[in-house]
Amino acid sequence: MVASSQVRSEAAFAALAGVNPIPASSGNTVRHRLNRGGDRRLNSALHMATVVRMVHDPATRANAERKKAEGKNPREIRRILKRYLARHLYRTLNALHTPNETVPRAA
């Protein structure tokens, strides 16, 4: 997977995973499209987790319904949910890999 030294922020992790939004605006239309770069295996894992959560997780389903009511299409909804999941994964991995407070050694 990704070494913690490779990634300095949530945004960097999202870019590495290929789930960061890329501006694709034109005129008065403000849009973002999905990044096709990044680690494809990590992106695939996030995609599968997002699809499963959209089917089985009530909170994710409610979030997807809210985005649909805002006028987002299914592709945009998946992009938003993948970024949310990547953010959650980054925070979890950081919590696991942060060194604990310094404990004095026995002499």
N, C-alpha and C positions, 0 to 999 in steps of 0.2 A: 504494500500500500504506500502511502505517502509518509515520508519522514517529516517529523515536526519541524526540523530545521529548514525544510523547503518552503514552508508556508508561514507567513508573518501576520496574516490577517484573514478575516472571514472572506473578504473580497478576493484575496489571492487564492484561497481555497476554492472559491466558486469558479474563478477563472481556470484553475488547474483541473477542476472537474468538468468544465465546459458548460456550466449552468449560469454563468453571468450574462445579464442582458446586454445586447448590443443595440445601440440606438439605430433605428431605421425610420426616422421621421422624414416627412416630405410635406412642404408647405405648412398648412395649419394642422396636419395630422401628426400627432405624436405617438410613435409606436416603438416597441423594442422587439427584436427577434432573438431567437435562440442561437447561442454560440455553437458552432460546429467543431470547434477545436477542443483541446484539453485531453485528458485521459479518458479514452473511450470506454474502458472497462468500468471505471468509477462512474462515469456518466450513465452507463447501462444499468449498473446496480442502483443508482439513484432513481432512474426511470422506473425500474421494476418495483422498487419500494413505494414510489409515488402512486403507481397504478394500483397496487394492492391496497394501499391506504385509502385511495379514492373509493374503493369498493367496500372495504371492511371497517374503516375507522370513522365513527360518527362525526368527530370533530373535523376531520379532513373533508368529509362529505359536505358538512355545513359550510366550511370555508369555500369549497368549490361552488356550491350553490350561490353564495354571496357574490363571488366573482362573476358567475354567469348572469346574475341579476344586474351587475354593473355593466354588462354588455361585452364581457370578455369571451372569446371563442375557446373551444376545448384545448387548442394548442397553447394559447396564452395561459390558460389555467394550469396546465401541466408545467409550463416553464416557471410560473410563480411558485407552485408547490414544490418543484425540484429545488429551487433556490432556498425556500424555507427549510427543506429537509437538509440541504447542504450546510446551512447555517447552524442547524441543530447538531448535526454530526460533527462539525468543526468544534463547537463548544464542548461537546462530550469528549472528543479526543483530547482537547486541550486540558480538560479537567482530569483526565486519566494520566496525562504525561507531565503535569506541572509538579515540580519537586515539592515535597512536603516542607513544612517549616523545619528549620535547622534544629536537630536534636543533639544535645551535647553527648559526646562519646564517653564511655567509661574509660578511666585511666588504666 
